[in-house]
Amino acid sequence: MYYLGKRRPQVIGLGFDFDDEEGDLKVYAHDQIAYRYEVHSIIGKGSFGQVFKAFDHFRQDFVALKIIKNKAKYTTQAQV
């Protein structure tokens, strides 16, 4: 996954601080994801992750973008 935000992440330990304490990705309006999606707003948040309204620059249309929490148990379940 590629993430292009307006702010520079703070280095914590050996990694970067892209997630909050619950494992959700920190996303703000107009952040770019995968050089394709521009986040506009959050639609909802649940136990598996978050759903955002995003503009798909390839399709030139708005889409719902679901981002799973950065925790092994959620990632495994999301692949089923």
MDTraj code that builds the backbone (N, CA, C; nanometers):
import mdtraj as md
import numpy as np

residues = "MET TYR TYR LEU GLY LYS ARG ARG PRO GLN VAL ILE GLY LEU GLY PHE ASP PHE ASP ASP GLU GLU GLY ASP LEU LYS VAL TYR ALA HIS ASP GLN ILE ALA TYR ARG TYR GLU VAL HIS SER ILE ILE GLY LYS GLY SER PHE GLY GLN VAL PHE LYS ALA PHE ASP HIS PHE ARG GLN ASP PHE VAL ALA LEU LYS ILE ILE LYS ASN LYS ALA LYS TYR THR THR GLN ALA GLN VAL".split()
xyz = np.array([
    [0.0834, -0.1172, 0.0000],
    [0.0000, 0.0000, 0.0000],
    [0.0875, 0.1230, 0.0000],
    [0.0508, 0.2203, -0.0780],
    [0.1211, 0.3474, -0.0831],
    [0.0357, 0.4514, -0.0134],
    [0.0997, 0.5373, 0.0619],
    [0.0277, 0.6396, 0.1355],
    [0.0998, 0.7720, 0.1183],
    [0.0295, 0.8727, 0.0701],
    [0.0865, 1.0056, 0.0521],
    [0.0045, 1.1058, 0.1299],
    [0.0530, 1.1446, 0.2445],
    [-0.0166, 1.2421, 0.3265],
    [0.0538, 1.3757, 0.3235],
    [-0.0115, 1.4767, 0.3766],
    [0.0468, 1.6100, 0.3791],
    [0.1455, 1.6279, 0.4938],
    [0.1346, 1.5413, 0.5936],
    [0.2219, 1.5566, 0.7091],
    [0.3291, 1.4489, 0.7077],
    [0.4393, 1.4767, 0.7717],
    [0.5481, 1.3801, 0.7810],
    [0.5289, 1.2986, 0.9082],
    [0.5292, 1.1643, 0.8980],
    [0.5079, 1.0821, 1.0179],
    [0.6243, 1.0909, 1.1142],
    [0.5938, 1.0770, 1.2415],
    [0.6983, 1.0751, 1.3426],
    [0.7526, 0.9334, 1.3536],
    [0.8827, 0.9222, 1.3656],
    [0.9442, 0.7907, 1.3786],
    [0.9277, 0.7444, 1.5228],
    [0.8715, 0.6252, 1.5410],
    [0.8555, 0.5657, 1.6732],
    [0.9219, 0.4292, 1.6694],
    [1.0259, 0.4121, 1.7451],
    [1.0985, 0.2850, 1.7425],
    [1.1598, 0.2637, 1.6056],
    [1.1293, 0.1496, 1.5444],
    [1.1832, 0.1182, 1.4126],
    [1.0854, 0.1489, 1.2994],
    [0.9613, 0.1798, 1.3316],
    [0.8603, 0.2019, 1.2274],
    [0.8111, 0.3440, 1.2255],
    [0.7022, 0.3641, 1.1539],
    [0.6410, 0.4949, 1.1449],
    [0.5059, 0.4926, 1.2147],
    [0.4583, 0.6082, 1.2531],
    [0.3333, 0.6219, 1.3262],
    [0.2182, 0.6501, 1.2297],
    [0.1822, 0.5501, 1.1467],
    [0.0733, 0.5659, 1.0524],
    [-0.0597, 0.5214, 1.1116],
    [-0.0559, 0.4420, 1.2194],
    [-0.1770, 0.3870, 1.2804],
    [-0.1995, 0.4465, 1.4182],
    [-0.3267, 0.4471, 1.4614],
    [-0.3560, 0.4871, 1.5982],
    [-0.3421, 0.3653, 1.6896],
    [-0.3720, 0.3819, 1.8178],
    [-0.3546, 0.2741, 1.9152],
    [-0.4476, 0.1546, 1.8910],
    [-0.5556, 0.1739, 1.8138],
    [-0.6486, 0.0642, 1.7835],
    [-0.6148, -0.0075, 1.6529],
    [-0.5141, 0.0401, 1.5819],
    [-0.4749, -0.0222, 1.4563],
    [-0.5368, 0.0400, 1.3329],
    [-0.6147, 0.1471, 1.3503],
    [-0.6750, 0.2157, 1.2359],
    [-0.5740, 0.3112, 1.1728],
    [-0.5730, 0.3155, 1.0401],
    [-0.4861, 0.4069, 0.9679],
    [-0.5299, 0.5506, 0.9943],
    [-0.4348, 0.6386, 1.0194],
    [-0.4655, 0.7809, 1.0385],
    [-0.4785, 0.8441, 0.8998],
    [-0.6000, 0.8811, 0.8644],
    [-0.6280, 0.9370, 0.7321],
    [-0.6987, 1.0709, 0.7493],
    [-0.6604, 1.1667, 0.6663],
    [-0.7200, 1.3001, 0.6695],
    [-0.7727, 1.3349, 0.5304],
    [-0.8623, 1.4296, 0.5237],
    [-0.9192, 1.4725, 0.3960],
    [-0.8081, 1.5122, 0.2993],
    [-0.8220, 1.4693, 0.1757],
    [-0.7312, 1.4972, 0.0639],
    [-0.6013, 1.4183, 0.0694],
    [-0.5889, 1.3216, 0.1603],
    [-0.4744, 1.2304, 0.1565],
    [-0.4876, 1.1420, 0.0333],
    [-0.3748, 1.1026, -0.0247],
    [-0.3722, 1.0171, -0.1425],
    [-0.3316, 0.8758, -0.1014],
    [-0.4001, 0.7755, -0.1544],
    [-0.3680, 0.6359, -0.1254],
    [-0.3439, 0.5645, -0.2570],
    [-0.2300, 0.4972, -0.2662],
    [-0.1910, 0.4170, -0.3830],
    [-0.1844, 0.5001, -0.5112],
    [-0.1524, 0.6268, -0.5026],
    [-0.1436, 0.7167, -0.6181],
    [-0.2713, 0.7147, -0.7015],
    [-0.3830, 0.6749, -0.6411],
    [-0.5074, 0.6622, -0.7168],
    [-0.6269, 0.7248, -0.6463],
    [-0.6373, 0.7050, -0.5146],
    [-0.7560, 0.7474, -0.4400],
    [-0.7269, 0.8714, -0.3573],
    [-0.8176, 0.9674, -0.3634],
    [-0.8081, 1.0880, -0.2810],
    [-0.9230, 1.0844, -0.1806],
    [-0.8878, 1.0759, -0.0526],
    [-0.9873, 1.0643, 0.0533],
    [-1.0602, 1.1967, 0.0708],
    [-1.1945, 1.1902, 0.0783],
    [-1.2745, 1.3104, 0.0991],
    [-1.3353, 1.3147, 0.2386],
    [-1.3884, 1.2021, 0.2859],
    [-1.4492, 1.2008, 0.4193],
    [-1.4627, 1.0569, 0.4674],
    [-1.4868, 1.0431, 0.5969],
    [-1.5096, 0.9105, 0.6534],
    [-1.6600, 0.8806, 0.6471],
    [-1.6916, 0.7584, 0.6042],
    [-1.8314, 0.7153, 0.5973],
    [-1.8691, 0.6404, 0.7241],
    [-1.7763, 0.5561, 0.7710],
    [-1.8057, 0.4785, 0.8910],
    [-1.6821, 0.4116, 0.9467],
    [-1.6967, 0.3628, 1.0694],
    [-1.5863, 0.2981, 1.1390],
    [-1.6437, 0.1810, 1.2165],
    [-1.5800, 0.0638, 1.2067],
    [-1.6296, -0.0543, 1.2756],
    [-1.5169, -0.1366, 1.3334],
    [-1.5477, -0.2594, 1.3706],
    [-1.4484, -0.3437, 1.4358],
    [-1.3367, -0.3875, 1.3407],
    [-1.3649, -0.3972, 1.2098],
    [-1.2632, -0.4407, 1.1135],
    [-1.1809, -0.3263, 1.0574],
    [-1.2320, -0.2060, 1.0611],
    [-1.1592, -0.0943, 1.0043],
    [-1.2480, 0.0246, 0.9773],
    [-1.2145, 0.0986, 0.8710],
    [-1.2825, 0.2221, 0.8379],
    [-1.3246, 0.2217, 0.6908],
    [-1.4287, 0.2968, 0.6586],
    [-1.4728, 0.3138, 0.5201],
    [-1.4730, 0.4624, 0.4896],
    [-1.4123, 0.4979, 0.3772],
    [-1.3993, 0.6373, 0.3383],
    [-1.4659, 0.6638, 0.2039],
    [-1.5166, 0.7844, 0.1874],
    [-1.5589, 0.8309, 0.0559],
    [-1.4324, 0.8849, -0.0089],
    [-1.3995, 0.8301, -0.1261],
    [-1.2756, 0.8691, -0.1929],
    [-1.3016, 0.8898, -0.3414],
    [-1.2207, 0.9742, -0.4018],
    [-1.2298, 0.9958, -0.5458],
    [-1.1250, 0.9090, -0.6132],
    [-1.1710, 0.8237, -0.7056],
    [-1.0826, 0.7358, -0.7821],
    [-1.0394, 0.8125, -0.9070],
    [-0.9121, 0.8521, -0.9132],
    [-0.8638, 0.9326, -1.0250],
    [-0.8552, 0.8518, -1.1542],
    [-0.8438, 0.7196, -1.1457],
    [-0.8406, 0.6354, -1.2653],
    [-0.9790, 0.6269, -1.3298],
    [-1.0814, 0.5996, -1.2491],
    [-1.2189, 0.5867, -1.2993],
    [-1.2905, 0.7209, -1.3101],
    [-1.2338, 0.8245, -1.2483],
    [-1.2946, 0.9571, -1.2451],
    [-1.4332, 0.9528, -1.1826],
    [-1.4426, 0.8864, -1.0660],
    [-1.5699, 0.8695, -0.9971],
    [-1.5442, 0.8526, -0.8472],
    [-1.6467, 0.8777, -0.7667],
    [-1.6360, 0.8563, -0.6235],
    [-1.6604, 0.7086, -0.5918],
    [-1.5857, 0.6567, -0.4940],
    [-1.5970, 0.5177, -0.4510],
    [-1.5941, 0.5124, -0.2989],
    [-1.6323, 0.3959, -0.2456],
    [-1.6158, 0.3686, -0.1028],
    [-1.4886, 0.2869, -0.0890],
    [-1.3991, 0.3298, -0.0037],
    [-1.2697, 0.2650, 0.0153],
    [-1.2622, 0.2114, 0.1574],
    [-1.2522, 0.0790, 0.1711],
    [-1.2457, 0.0171, 0.3028],
    [-1.1005, -0.0157, 0.3363],
    [-1.0581, 0.0286, 0.4540],
    [-0.9213, 0.0036, 0.4995],
    [-0.9287, -0.0774, 0.6278],
    [-0.8722, -0.1986, 0.6235],
    [-0.8734, -0.2916, 0.7361],
    [-0.7679, -0.2494, 0.8386],
    [-0.7977, -0.2752, 0.9667],
    [-0.7038, -0.2429, 1.0749],
    [-0.5711, -0.3156, 1.0548],
    [-0.4663, -0.2556, 1.1042],
    [-0.3328, -0.3113, 1.0940],
    [-0.3061, -0.4063, 1.2113],
    [-0.3835, -0.5135, 1.2158],
    [-0.3673, -0.6175, 1.3173],
    [-0.3851, -0.7511, 1.2473],
    [-0.3000, -0.8479, 1.2809],
    [-0.2969, -0.9761, 1.2106],
    [-0.4326, -1.0463, 1.2077],
    [-0.5056, -1.0481, 1.3179],
    [-0.6323, -1.1217, 1.3211],
    [-0.7362, -1.0610, 1.2267],
    [-0.7368, -0.9286, 1.2104],
    [-0.8319, -0.8642, 1.1202],
    [-0.7902, -0.8841, 0.9740],
    [-0.6620, -0.8787, 0.9476],
    [-0.6128, -0.8980, 0.8116],
    [-0.6438, -1.0376, 0.7616],
    [-0.6244, -1.1373, 0.8474],
    [-0.6538, -1.2761, 0.8107],
    [-0.8021, -1.2941, 0.7829],
    [-0.8882, -1.2432, 0.8679],
    [-1.0322, -1.2559, 0.8499],
    [-1.0822, -1.1821, 0.7251],
    [-1.0202, -1.0702, 0.6919],
    [-1.0631, -0.9912, 0.5764],
    [-1.0319, -1.0619, 0.4460],
    [-0.9353, -1.1528, 0.4450],
    [-0.8970, -1.2234, 0.3228],
    [-0.9873, -1.3415, 0.2915],
    [-1.0769, -1.3777, 0.3828],
    [-1.1645, -1.4929, 0.3616],
    [-1.2682, -1.4618, 0.2565],
])
top = md.Topology()
chain = top.add_chain()
for i, resn in enumerate(residues, 1):
    res = top.add_residue(resn, chain, resSeq=i)
    for name in ("N", "CA", "C"):
        top.add_atom(name, md.element.get_by_symbol(name[0]), res)
traj = md.Trajectory(xyz[None], top)
